Amino acid sequence: MEKIMDSKLTLTIPQIEQIALQMEKKSAEEVLEWALNTFGLRIGLASSFGSEDVVLVDIMAKIDKEKTRVFTLDTGRLNQETYDTIDKVRKKYDIQIETFFPERQEVEEMVQTRGMNLMYESIENRKLCCEIRKVHSLNRALSRLDGWITGLRREQVITRSHIQKVEVDFLHNNIVKVNPLADWTNDMVWDYIHKNDVPYNKLHDVGYASIGCEPCTRAVHPNEDPRSGRWWWETATDTHKECGLHWDPIKQSKPKSKK
């Protein structure tokens, strides 16, 4: 795989923004086909193995399995059901799944100074835990890529309502960020899963709207906000309901365009 990754494709910010305008009216399949044909193995899907991510794996594998690159961030505190899903996906599609773990020394120092369950003590502690266990690992993964693919959807939470199908990732050296399911609804995601017999995380069957770390994610009630299952003990604003993987202060500070 590393031999294929020798050539690097560099797109300027204006070029990405122009492509973004073209891709906004394209289907998820068309967006992914563009991404895989353009970047090959220099772009990868960041997967937590929630419902959106397994849909993307299925679509990517159908377009070109040889160009389907998937990586995951193993924080060390995931649910067993998530590990089960990883193995099911790996076997069904016959693909490798790259796993990035947090740096041992960082985790050890954090736990020794702030405790094993530090996230419950304060928002500051929770964000530190997310940063060390997830954000730093993502940074390492993306440092080797020209772009990444996510399962973000606009209806998930207010902080994601403005996302585009193709974006500039200002936080990671201006690489390309692709959100093929940006305009999909939750019903569309599950309709695809059932119609295409896609293996999914069984935590969804017991009410989990999103998949995260075991101590920080719970099931939600039928009429509850989907994001309320993340860090449910906090009574903060919506901006705190992100772990840092997708929180871009540059984009959040820009005025939202009216549609």
Secondary structure, 3 states (H helix, E strand, C coil): CHHHHCCCCCCCHHHHHHHHHHHCCCCHHHHHHHHHHHHHHHEEEECCCCHHHHHHHHHHHHHHHHHCCEEEECCCCECHHHHHHHHHHHHHHCCCEEEECCCHHHHHHHHHHHCCCHHHCCHHHHHHHHHHHHHHHHHHHHCCCCEEECCCCCCCCHHHCCCCCEEEEHHHCCEEEECCCCCCCHHHHHHHHHHCCCCCCHHHHHCCCCCCEHHHECCCCCCCCHHHHECCCCCCCHHHCCCCCCCCHHHHHCCCCCC
